[in-house]
């Protein structure tokens, strides 16, 4: 992964995106990244918690329909702002084990979400109708997204 990230760092420097990213947009890019994380983890966290068994009085289908687009929007904001944050410090991030861990966690969390969507496209609205495997994937999703956020914060300290 380091070789790929070093190549990306070279590309960022060659295009001058690093200069833009380190300029006045950096603080606002950071704010956007945090807001994207809040939107993503807040929305998908509620859906995951419901699938895992919390708030069984809430119908799952409308909750999922309402919050999944918000989670996807949060992910899009995080990815776009994350690219700019990477550009601001690409050489250091390319060699950061904590940054590598965060990227692997993001990939695992997205993979988990895609697998869940593929495997459990239409699960029932009652908590009793949610398969144990779906509950397990929802708990895994909560853990993975929490780990993404923690790893992201830890980058500043490594």
C-alpha positions as CSV (number, residue, x, y, z in Angstrom):
1,X,0.0,0.0,0.0
2,X,2.8,2.4,0.8
3,X,4.1,2.3,-2.8
4,X,0.7,3.1,-4.2
5,X,0.3,6.0,-1.7
6,X,3.8,7.3,-2.5
7,X,2.8,7.3,-6.1
8,X,-0.3,9.2,-5.2
9,X,1.8,11.7,-3.2
10,X,4.0,12.3,-6.2
11,X,1.0,12.9,-8.4
12,X,-0.5,15.3,-5.8
13,X,2.8,17.3,-5.8
14,X,3.1,17.3,-9.5
15,X,-0.4,18.8,-9.9
16,X,0.1,21.4,-7.2
17,X,-2.9,20.2,-5.3
18,X,-0.8,20.0,-2.2
19,X,-0.3,23.8,-2.2
20,X,-4.0,24.4,-2.6
21,X,-4.8,21.8,0.1
22,X,-2.4,23.4,2.6
23,X,-3.8,26.9,2.0
24,X,-6.8,28.5,3.4
25,X,-9.1,25.6,2.5
26,X,-7.4,23.2,4.9
27,X,-9.3,24.1,8.1
28,X,-12.6,24.0,6.2
29,X,-11.7,20.7,4.6
30,X,-11.1,19.4,8.1
31,X,-14.5,20.7,9.2
32,X,-16.1,19.0,6.1
33,X,-14.4,15.7,7.0
34,X,-15.7,15.8,10.5
35,X,-19.2,16.7,9.4
36,X,-19.1,13.9,6.8
37,X,-18.1,11.5,9.5
38,X,-20.9,12.7,11.8
39,X,-23.5,12.3,9.0
40,X,-22.2,8.9,8.0
41,X,-21.7,7.3,11.4
42,X,-24.8,9.0,12.8
43,X,-27.1,7.8,10.1
44,X,-25.7,4.3,9.5
45,X,-25.1,3.9,13.2
46,X,-28.9,4.3,13.9
47,X,-29.7,1.8,11.1
48,X,-27.1,-0.7,12.3
49,X,-28.3,-0.4,15.9
50,X,-31.9,-1.0,14.8
51,X,-30.8,-4.0,12.8
52,X,-28.8,-5.3,15.7
53,X,-32.0,-5.2,17.9
54,X,-32.3,-1.7,19.4
55,X,-35.5,0.3,19.1
56,X,-37.5,-2.7,17.9
57,X,-40.7,-0.5,18.0
58,X,-39.3,1.4,15.0
59,X,-40.1,-0.1,11.6
60,X,-36.8,-0.9,9.9
61,X,-37.7,-0.4,6.3
62,X,-38.7,3.3,6.5
63,X,-35.8,4.0,8.9
64,X,-33.3,2.5,6.5
65,X,-34.9,4.3,3.5
66,X,-34.6,7.7,5.3
67,X,-31.1,7.3,6.7
68,X,-29.1,5.3,4.2
69,X,-29.0,8.3,1.7
70,X,-27.7,10.5,4.5
71,X,-25.0,7.9,5.3
72,X,-24.0,7.7,1.6
73,X,-23.8,11.5,1.5
74,X,-21.6,11.5,4.6
75,X,-19.3,9.0,3.0
76,X,-19.1,11.0,-0.2
77,X,-18.2,14.1,1.8
78,X,-15.6,12.2,3.8
79,X,-14.0,10.7,0.6
80,X,-13.8,14.1,-1.1
81,X,-12.5,16.0,1.9
82,X,-10.2,13.0,2.7
83,X,-8.5,13.3,-0.7
84,X,-7.8,17.0,0.0
85,X,-6.5,16.2,3.5
86,X,-4.3,13.6,2.0
87,X,-3.0,16.1,-0.6
88,X,-2.0,18.5,2.2
89,X,0.4,16.0,3.8
90,X,0.7,13.2,1.2
91,X,4.4,12.2,1.7
92,X,3.9,11.8,5.5
93,X,0.6,10.1,5.2
94,X,1.8,7.7,2.6
95,X,4.3,6.2,5.1
96,X,2.0,6.4,8.2
97,X,1.0,3.0,9.5
98,X,-2.0,4.6,11.2
99,X,-3.2,6.1,7.9
100,X,-2.8,2.7,6.3
101,X,-4.9,1.2,9.0
102,X,-7.6,3.8,8.5
103,X,-7.7,3.1,4.8
104,X,-8.0,-0.7,5.4
105,X,-10.8,-0.1,7.9
106,X,-12.6,2.2,5.5
107,X,-12.3,-0.5,2.8
108,X,-13.6,-3.2,5.3
109,X,-16.5,-1.0,6.4
110,X,-17.5,-0.3,2.8
111,X,-17.1,-4.0,1.9
112,X,-19.2,-5.0,4.9
113,X,-21.9,-2.5,3.8
114,X,-21.9,-3.8,0.2
115,X,-22.0,-7.4,1.3
116,X,-24.9,-6.6,3.7
117,X,-26.8,-5.0,0.8
118,X,-26.2,-7.9,-1.5
119,X,-27.0,-10.6,1.1
120,X,-29.9,-8.9,3.0
121,X,-31.6,-6.7,0.4
122,X,-35.0,-7.0,2.0
123,X,-35.0,-8.0,5.6
124,X,-38.2,-7.9,7.6
125,X,-39.4,-4.9,9.6
126,X,-39.8,-6.7,12.9
127,X,-36.8,-7.4,15.1
128,X,-37.7,-11.1,15.2
129,X,-37.4,-11.3,11.4
130,X,-33.8,-10.0,11.2
131,X,-31.5,-12.9,10.7
132,X,-28.7,-13.4,13.2
133,X,-26.1,-12.9,10.4
134,X,-27.6,-9.5,9.5
135,X,-27.4,-8.5,13.2
136,X,-23.8,-9.6,13.3
137,X,-22.9,-7.6,10.2
138,X,-24.7,-4.6,11.7
139,X,-22.6,-4.9,14.9
140,X,-19.5,-5.3,12.7
141,X,-20.4,-2.2,10.8
142,X,-20.7,-0.2,14.1
143,X,-17.3,-1.4,15.2
144,X,-15.7,-0.7,11.8
145,X,-17.0,2.8,11.5
146,X,-16.1,3.6,15.1
147,X,-12.6,2.3,14.4
148,X,-12.3,4.4,11.2
149,X,-13.1,7.5,13.3
150,X,-10.6,6.6,16.0
151,X,-7.9,5.8,13.5
152,X,-8.5,9.0,11.7
153,X,-8.1,11.0,15.0
154,X,-5.0,9.0,15.9
155,X,-3.2,10.0,12.7
156,X,-2.4,13.4,14.2
157,X,-0.6,11.7,17.1
158,X,1.6,9.3,15.2
